[in-house]
Amino acid sequence: MAADTDRQAAFERLFAAHYRAVRAYVLRRAGPDAVEDVVAETFLIAWRRLDTLGEDPLPWLFGVARRVLANQLRAARRRGALATRLRSLAGGDPDPGWQPPPLMSPELAAAMASLSPREREALLLVAWEGLTSDRAAGAAGCSPAAFRVRLHRARRRVAAELADPAATQRRPPIAGEAP
């Protein structure tokens, strides 16, 4: 019984230390209606794997949240594919793509939309989550070298997009945005 109490106390410390960071990570990547479910599932997985967590669990938690979000995205895509097929019968539009957070400037949102999902995630892990490249590589599920390449490409592409005033004229509209 003491082991259960110790395990619960360790989980409570983990939760208290990292809940806000994980919630913020998810909030910046998912709609507000999905945030609590993703965070809850992330910490459920952490509870199950509590004995295997290392000294720095935050990148691992971000990685778990990323995979939970990816699973939800795959499920949404499956539902969306069905909805698209049904809409195509009625002449509707396809599903929207990446959604920038409401406070992001339109120029930066356009530049971020031009990135691949992996490049965008690399940039967001470093810029928004404040992780070092090595820690972010753990969250992204790749080697530190591969992560640094992704990050470099993302930074270069965003800088080029922001430096080119005509880029906002060429970009496709972001989902939910007026053309």
Stockholm file with secondary structure:
# STOCKHOLM 1.0

chainA/1-179         MAADTDRQAAFERLFAAHYRAVRAYVLRRAGPDAVEDVVAETFLIAWRRLDTLGEDPLPWLFGVARRVLANQLRAARRRGALATRLRSLAGGDPDPGWQPPPLMSPELAAAMASLSPREREALLLVAWEGLTSDRAAGAAGCSPAAFRVRLHRARRRVAAELADPAATQRRPPIAGEAP
#=GR chainA/1-179 SS CHHHHHHHHHHHHHHHHHHHHHHHHHHTTSCHHHHHHHHHHHHHHHHHTGGGCCSCHHHHHHHHHHHHHHHHHHHHHHHHHHHHHHHHHHTCCCCCCCCCCTTSCHHHHHHHHTSCHHHHHHHHHHHTTCCCHHHHHHHHTSCHHHHHHHHHHHHHHHHHHHHCTTHHHHSCCCTTSCC
#=GC SS_cons         CHHHHHHHHHHHHHHHHHHHHHHHHHHTTSCHHHHHHHHHHHHHHHHHTGGGCCSCHHHHHHHHHHHHHHHHHHHHHHHHHHHHHHHHHHTCCCCCCCCCCTTSCHHHHHHHHTSCHHHHHHHHHHHTTCCCHHHHHHHHTSCHHHHHHHHHHHHHHHHHHHHCTTHHHHSCCCTTSCC
//
